Amino acid sequence: MRQALPKSEADDTAALGVGFLLLPGFPLMSYAGAVEPLRAANLLAGRSIYRWWHVSPDDAPVHASSGVAFLPDGRIGDDTLDARRVFICAGGNPSTFEDRRVFTWLRRLARRGVALGGISGGPFVLARTGLLDDRTCTLHWEHIPAFQETFPRARVERSLFEIDGDRITCSGGIAALDMSLQLISNDFGEALALEVGDWFLHNQIREGHSPQRMTFARRFNIRDERLARVLAAIDDNLETPLARSELARLANVSSRHLERLFRDALGVTLHDYYLRQRLAQANRLRRETTMKPDEIALATGFKSAAALRRVERRQAAAAT
């Protein structure tokens, strides 16, 4: 089904302009979380304080992740599409996006002083232009490992959203709503932002530095904080795996006791859990980067691509 994109309710040139570059497969929830608060702000303010427009990379209808096609409002590079901010909304595998025309346009906007942002996988596109070098940013947690390997100059936080001067990045999902509320607060005051949040039944606006994911204790329904600390340490040390003795010291228990904690709470051994996390990381890097097999192996704690393949074959055989 093809939809016309929602436009701002009035062509008030005094309103703050916001642009959206929608990439094929963009996450509909993230986009809605970013644009709907602008509509509500206009409604609650009683006038058009925001106006917005949308473009696609090839100036043609663009499909969201749900398969719905949307019509853009104009073309990339159209000078009539003025904006103070422009967001790139992307999902799927943004690391594969290559469009020199888009990159040139984004750099031109940056030179003009337009604030640039990325939502969900959108920061990948910004980073390809060099516009996130030496900037603090965030993006969806699934894309972070590949992003860090590809763009070491960007300072990545696992937060909901980051505002670093004229660079605005958001991890996506409902965090886009929190980001938009913060921007509304910055633009027109906290009272309006709270009113917009209340309009969307969002009665607790989360700060940008809030974590993206649930704690390990909550995610795995674990009540033992010692085990939760070990799980977090494993997640932070996939490239250089920690020894079982080091993890046991972190939990302040013996290695044997730590193994019991894993079996009782997760039903697997510490070794098996750690290995699964490293293999999952390897799959993400393989899917979302152009890293060579040996580079992926080293980034996940294996000596070589051959060693990684041997382990993957053993795991596949054990699962059958």
C-alpha positions as CSV (number, residue, x, y, z in Angstrom):
1,M,0.0,0.0,0.0
2,R,1.4,3.4,-1.0
3,Q,1.0,6.3,1.5
4,A,1.6,10.0,1.1
5,L,4.0,11.1,3.8
6,P,2.4,13.3,6.5
7,K,3.3,17.0,5.9
8,S,3.4,19.8,8.3
9,E,0.0,21.4,8.9
10,A,1.0,24.8,7.4
11,D,3.7,26.2,5.1
12,D,4.7,28.7,7.8
13,T,8.2,29.7,6.8
14,A,8.8,31.0,10.3
15,A,8.5,27.5,11.7
16,L,11.5,25.5,12.5
17,G,12.2,23.2,9.5
18,V,13.1,19.5,10.0
19,G,14.0,17.2,7.1
20,F,14.0,13.4,6.9
21,L,16.0,11.3,4.5
22,L,14.3,7.9,4.5
23,L,16.4,5.0,3.4
24,P,14.8,1.8,2.0
25,G,13.8,-0.4,4.9
26,F,13.7,2.4,7.4
27,P,12.1,1.5,10.7
28,L,8.6,2.9,10.8
29,M,8.5,3.1,14.6
30,S,11.7,5.1,14.8
31,Y,10.5,7.5,12.1
32,A,7.1,8.0,13.8
33,G,8.8,8.6,17.2
34,A,10.7,11.4,15.5
35,V,8.0,13.1,13.4
36,E,4.8,12.7,15.4
37,P,5.9,14.8,18.4
38,L,6.4,17.7,15.9
39,R,2.8,17.4,14.8
40,A,1.6,17.3,18.4
41,A,3.8,20.3,19.3
42,N,2.1,22.3,16.6
43,L,-1.3,21.2,17.8
44,L,-0.7,21.9,21.4
45,A,1.1,25.2,20.7
46,G,-1.9,26.4,18.6
47,R,0.3,27.3,15.7
48,S,2.9,25.8,13.4
49,I,6.2,26.0,15.3
50,Y,7.6,23.1,13.2
51,R,7.4,22.2,9.5
52,W,8.9,19.1,8.0
53,W,9.6,17.3,4.7
54,H,10.9,14.0,3.4
55,V,13.2,12.8,0.7
56,S,14.5,9.4,-0.5
57,P,17.9,8.6,-2.0
58,D,16.6,8.2,-5.6
59,D,13.7,10.7,-5.2
60,A,11.3,7.8,-5.7
61,P,8.8,6.2,-3.3
62,V,10.6,4.5,-0.4
63,H,9.5,1.4,1.4
64,A,9.6,1.2,5.2
65,S,10.6,-2.0,7.0
66,S,6.9,-3.0,7.2
67,G,6.8,-2.9,3.4
68,V,4.6,0.2,3.1
69,A,5.7,2.6,0.4
70,F,5.8,6.3,1.1
71,L,5.9,9.3,-1.3
72,P,8.7,11.8,-0.7
73,D,7.9,15.5,-0.7
74,G,10.8,16.6,-2.9
75,R,14.2,15.9,-4.3
76,I,17.6,15.8,-2.7
77,G,19.4,19.0,-3.3
78,D,16.2,21.0,-3.8
79,D,17.0,24.4,-2.3
80,T,13.3,25.0,-1.5
81,L,13.5,22.2,1.1
82,D,15.0,24.4,3.8
83,A,15.6,23.0,7.3
84,R,17.5,23.7,10.5
85,R,17.9,19.9,11.1
86,V,18.0,16.9,8.8
87,F,17.7,13.3,10.0
88,I,18.7,10.1,8.3
89,C,16.4,7.3,9.2
90,A,17.8,3.9,8.3
91,G,17.4,0.2,9.2
92,G,18.3,-3.1,7.8
93,N,22.0,-3.1,7.0
94,P,23.0,0.5,6.7
95,S,26.7,-0.4,6.3
96,T,26.1,-1.3,2.7
97,F,24.6,2.1,1.8
98,E,26.8,3.8,-0.9
99,D,25.4,6.9,-2.7
100,R,27.9,9.6,-3.5
101,R,25.0,12.0,-4.3
102,V,23.6,11.6,-0.8
103,F,27.1,12.0,0.8
104,T,27.8,15.2,-1.2
105,W,24.4,16.6,-0.2
106,L,25.0,15.9,3.5
107,R,28.4,17.5,3.4
108,R,26.9,20.6,1.7
109,L,24.2,20.8,4.4
110,A,26.9,20.6,7.1
111,R,28.9,23.5,5.5
112,R,25.7,25.5,5.6
113,G,25.3,25.0,9.3
114,V,22.4,22.5,9.2
115,A,22.3,20.2,12.2
116,L,22.6,16.6,11.0
117,G,21.2,13.5,12.7
118,G,20.9,9.8,12.4
119,I,18.2,7.5,13.7
120,S,18.6,3.8,14.3
121,G,21.1,2.8,11.6
122,G,21.2,6.4,10.2
123,P,24.5,7.3,12.0
124,F,26.3,4.7,9.7
125,V,25.5,7.0,6.7
126,L,26.6,10.1,8.6
127,A,29.9,8.4,9.6
128,R,30.6,7.5,5.9
129,T,30.8,11.2,5.2
130,G,33.3,11.8,8.0
131,L,30.7,14.0,9.8
132,L,30.9,11.9,13.0
133,D,34.6,12.0,13.3
134,D,35.6,13.0,16.9
135,R,31.9,13.3,17.8
136,T,30.0,11.5,20.5
137,C,27.2,9.5,18.9
138,T,25.0,6.5,19.3
139,L,23.0,4.0,17.2
140,H,21.0,0.8,17.6
141,W,22.9,-1.7,19.7
142,E,22.8,-4.3,17.0
143,H,24.9,-2.0,14.7
144,I,27.4,-0.8,17.3
145,P,30.1,-3.6,16.9
146,A,30.3,-3.1,13.2
147,F,30.2,0.6,13.5
148,Q,33.1,0.7,16.0
149,E,35.2,-1.5,13.8
150,T,34.5,0.6,10.7
151,F,34.6,4.1,12.3
152,P,37.2,4.2,15.1
153,R,37.2,8.0,15.2
154,A,33.6,8.3,16.3
155,R,33.0,8.2,20.1
156,V,30.2,5.6,20.5
157,E,27.9,5.5,23.5
158,R,25.4,2.8,24.2
159,S,22.8,5.4,25.0
160,L,19.3,6.3,23.8
161,F,20.4,9.5,22.0
162,E,23.3,11.9,21.9
163,I,23.3,15.6,21.1
164,D,26.9,16.7,20.3
165,G,26.6,20.3,19.0
166,D,25.1,20.1,15.6
167,R,25.2,16.3,15.4
168,I,22.2,14.4,16.8
169,T,22.1,10.6,16.9
170,C,19.5,8.2,18.2
171,S,19.4,4.5,18.8
172,G,15.9,4.2,17.3
173,G,12.7,2.5,18.4
174,I,10.8,4.5,21.0
175,A,14.1,6.3,21.9
176,A,13.2,8.6,19.0
177,L,10.3,9.9,21.0
178,D,12.6,10.7,23.9
179,M,15.0,12.5,21.5
180,S,12.2,14.5,19.9
181,L,10.9,15.6,23.3
182,Q,14.3,16.7,24.4
183,L,14.7,18.7,21.2
184,I,11.2,20.3,21.7
185,S,12.3,21.2,25.2
186,N,15.5,22.8,23.9
187,D,13.6,24.7,21.2
188,F,10.4,25.8,23.0
189,G,10.7,25.0,26.6
190,E,10.3,22.0,29.0
191,A,6.6,22.7,29.6
192,L,5.7,22.1,26.0
193,A,7.8,19.0,25.8
194,L,6.1,17.6,28.9
195,E,2.7,18.4,27.4
196,V,3.7,16.5,24.2
197,G,4.9,13.6,26.2
198,D,1.7,13.5,28.1
199,W,-0.2,13.6,24.8
200,F,1.5,10.4,23.8
201,L,0.9,8.7,27.2
202,H,4.7,9.0,27.7
203,N,4.7,10.0,31.3
204,Q,8.4,9.7,32.0
205,I,10.8,11.3,29.5
206,R,14.1,9.4,29.5
207,E,17.4,11.2,29.4
208,G,19.7,10.6,26.5
209,H,22.4,8.9,28.4
210,S,19.9,6.2,29.7
211,P,21.0,2.7,28.5
212,Q,19.4,1.2,25.4
213,R,19.0,-2.3,26.7
214,M,17.6,-3.9,29.9
215,T,20.2,-4.9,32.5
216,F,21.4,-8.5,32.3
217,A,19.7,-9.2,35.5
218,R,16.3,-8.2,34.1
219,R,16.9,-9.6,30.6
220,F,17.7,-13.1,31.9
221,N,15.6,-12.8,35.1
222,I,18.7,-13.2,37.2
223,R,18.6,-12.2,40.8
224,D,22.3,-12.8,41.5
225,E,24.2,-9.6,40.9
226,R,27.5,-11.5,40.8
227,L,26.4,-13.4,37.7
228,A,25.0,-10.2,36.2
229,R,28.4,-8.5,36.6
230,V,30.1,-11.5,34.8
231,L,27.6,-11.4,31.9
232,A,28.3,-7.7,31.5
233,A,32.1,-8.3,31.5
234,I,31.7,-11.0,28.9
235,D,29.7,-8.6,26.7
236,D,32.5,-6.0,27.0
237,N,35.3,-8.5,26.3
238,L,34.5,-10.4,23.1
239,E,37.6,-9.4,21.2
240,T,40.0,-10.5,24.1
241,P,38.1,-13.1,26.1
242,L,38.6,-13.1,29.8
243,A,39.8,-16.3,31.5
244,R,37.4,-18.2,33.8
245,S,39.6,-17.3,36.8
246,E,39.4,-13.6,36.0
247,L,35.6,-13.8,35.7
248,A,35.4,-15.7,39.0
249,R,37.5,-13.0,40.7
250,L,35.1,-10.4,39.4
251,A,32.2,-12.3,40.9
252,N,34.2,-12.9,44.1
253,V,33.5,-16.6,43.9
254,S,35.5,-19.7,43.0
255,S,35.6,-20.9,39.4
256,R,33.6,-24.0,40.4
257,H,31.0,-21.8,42.1
258,L,30.8,-19.6,39.0
259,E,30.1,-22.6,36.8
260,R,27.3,-23.6,39.1
261,L,25.8,-20.1,38.8
262,F,25.8,-20.4,35.0
263,R,24.3,-23.9,35.0
264,D,21.6,-23.0,37.5
265,A,20.6,-19.6,36.0
266,L,21.2,-20.1,32.3
267,G,21.4,-23.9,31.8
268,V,24.7,-23.7,30.0
269,T,28.4,-23.7,31.0
270,L,30.4,-20.5,31.2
271,H,32.5,-21.6,28.2
272,D,29.4,-22.4,26.0
273,Y,27.8,-19.0,26.9
274,Y,30.9,-17.0,26.1
275,L,31.5,-18.9,22.9
276,R,27.9,-18.3,21.7
277,Q,28.3,-14.5,22.3
278,R,31.5,-14.4,20.3
279,L,30.0,-16.4,17.4
280,A,27.0,-14.1,17.4
281,Q,29.3,-11.1,17.3
282,A,31.2,-12.7,14.3
283,N,27.9,-13.1,12.5
284,R,27.0,-9.5,13.1
285,L,30.3,-8.3,11.8
286,R,30.1,-10.6,8.8
287,R,26.6,-9.3,8.0
288,E,27.1,-5.6,8.6
289,T,30.7,-4.8,7.5
290,T,33.2,-5.4,4.7
291,M,35.8,-6.7,7.2
292,K,38.0,-9.6,6.0
293,P,37.5,-13.1,7.5
294,D,40.7,-12.9,9.5
295,E,39.8,-9.4,10.8
296,I,36.4,-10.7,12.0
297,A,38.1,-13.7,13.7
298,L,40.6,-11.4,15.5
299,A,37.8,-9.1,16.6
300,T,35.9,-12.0,18.2
301,G,38.8,-13.6,20.0
302,F,39.9,-16.3,17.4
303,K,43.4,-16.7,16.1
304,S,42.4,-16.9,12.4
305,A,39.4,-17.2,10.1
306,A,40.2,-21.0,9.8
307,A,39.9,-21.3,13.6
308,L,36.6,-19.5,13.6
309,R,35.2,-21.7,10.8
310,R,36.2,-24.8,12.7
311,V,34.3,-23.7,15.8
312,E,31.3,-22.7,13.7
313,R,31.2,-26.1,12.0
314,R,31.4,-27.9,15.4
315,Q,28.6,-25.8,16.7
316,A,26.5,-26.5,13.6
317,A,27.1,-30.2,13.9
318,A,26.3,-30.3,17.6
319,A,23.0,-28.5,16.9
320,T,21.8,-31.2,14.4
